[in-house]
Amino acid sequence: MNNLTLRMRLTLLTGCIFVVVTILLTFLSIYSAEEKIVQPITTTILNQENRLHKEILDEATVETKMNHDIVAQIKITDVREAKKKFINQSVIWMLIIIVVGIATIYVVAGRALKPVHDLSQKIGNISEHNLSQRIEHISTKDEIGDLTASFNHMLDRLEKSFLYQKSFAANAAHELKTPLTTMKAGIQVLKLEKSPTVEDYKENLEVTEQGTQRLIQVVNDLLTLAYEQTEHFSDDIELKAMLDTITQELQPLCIEKNITISVDIDVKTITGNQTLLYRVFSNMIENAIKYNHKHGMVEVRGQVKNGATHITITDSGIGIPNDQLHYIFEPFYRVDHSRARELGGSGLGLSIVRTIVEKHHGKVNVQSTLNVGTTFEIILPI
């Protein structure tokens, strides 16, 4: 049954119901004819003959009586022949109706399923090479129209996902290629020197070390983005102590740019993975310092409201254009490419932040004004 086409299965199932109904109606008509026509006629004929028998009283009418019996017998025989003929014709018509009905069901099923067949052919022509192709919208408000709209919506998401993956792969390859190219160039220059000095070797080693460190950072960031482990998200974390530790570690960067950091936390503890959340707040506060103006400020606030923990990190930095706020959490995206590279960013920091927060069933909000500052809000469930 599963090997049959949908049209054939629909025909067989509907045809079985049609055959059963036709047979029942045929036998019902035969039974009704027997009960309502044949038996009443036969009974009437017999009653009439009984009355005639009573009226015949002498031998002179015996011949008349025999004639009447013969006539009655002929009438009953005619009725039985008519009954037999009616049954035969009913069965013949039943078979004709069944054959014609099943054929009609097959044709109607084919026409009813034609949109599905057309949709299947159009879907079969779509591959990873032409995801931009869409199925023509069907104006009908039935299941086929809904299926077409749903499939087009799925294609939109699939195309977006493929483009995202291609962009991600290209950006990752570029990030890995840049330090490798720098290291290779340094080695080639060193090989061209006939008598390289110790200083040349030291300079080349420094370049190689920096490139290696950058490669390690990118690879670690990519591994963090691909981190799928969901256990160990139940650590009791002293939020104030964690943020104080982070700000202490970032003090040299604050002193370099004369940045003032204030921490005001009304939350005692939060629940989650301590290592991952440490990475989140460290990235956020470090960004607030890096992309801040000299003599700027960074405020870290934490409170519980609406049944969740809200941690906001506000800076007085360069800000983010409104038309780019939607993209800043995408991997390798940079608002200012030149400045991001100058500050050592790989474009993965905010992507890592969002990934970790979402694994904690939280979310990240952002508001920013150019040359005024940016506020990131991290919301974590209690």
Order of alpha helices (4+ residues) and beta strands (2+ residues): alpha-alpha-alpha-alpha-alpha-alpha-beta-alpha-alpha-beta-beta-alpha-beta-beta-alpha-alpha-beta-beta
